[in-house]
């Protein structure tokens, strides 16, 4: 879509505003009229940029996973061995280095929408799943880096370890949201520190396929 700078800014405004609304209410419960009112744009303008609410949802999720990937690479660009860089990522779930008062888990659309969009929209599910799969590959690469530089012990396949750790952190993020307490994230951090020193234990909880 070829848009003028002004039109591109309007489209981005809709996506940015929609992201904040989705974080608060979810996707299904968020009405189109509420999006339009918050963005201060007419319905015709919305449909000029997005063919439907579902297309808008796909675009929003694609932007989210792309932005998340860039944010992750910026975080990992700081010096450190594989273990340090991996733990820097998990620490950011509870305390964003740019704003320690909040963490990445609080603004995670996987935590917010995974179950909802899986039942709601195959296209949205696919966008979110592809983003998660790329993230798992990146986490696995960090595990491999740590093994190569000696900061992590050898163990089961790195991708298997990445899946188990990510699953644990997703569960911790959900419990933290439910309890309005960061304790589950703190416990996940402690468990990750422990499990990374004994990878066979980590991988034992994950299927081999």
C-alpha angles and dihedrals in degrees: 000000000000108000134175116245089257093050091046089052090051092049091049090048090056091050094046093047091045091053092057092047092048090051088056102040109013122240107278094048092050110094123212090236090057091053092049093049094048092048094041092226129129122247091251091059091051092054090047088065101030126033092211143349088265091055088049088052092051091049091048092051093045091052090047096053092044092050090046091054092051092047090050093051090050089052092049093047090081112098121266142108123277095271094047093049092047092050090047087062095050091046089056089062088071101026122025107214088222092051114012091187089077137027138220091254090067092061099035114130091195088062091043102041113017097101094036100051093041088068097032108048132010091202093052091045090053094051092050094044093051089052091051092048091053090049091051090052090052092049089049090052089055090051089052091048090053092050092048094051093042097245091113128041124244115263147131121344111306094232090054090052091047092054094050093048093046091049090052092050093048089054091047091050091052092049091047090053092047095049096035086228131114093215094102089055091048090050091048089053092052091046091049092052089052098042094049089064091056107036094171088066091050095050093045089073092056128074116249095234 
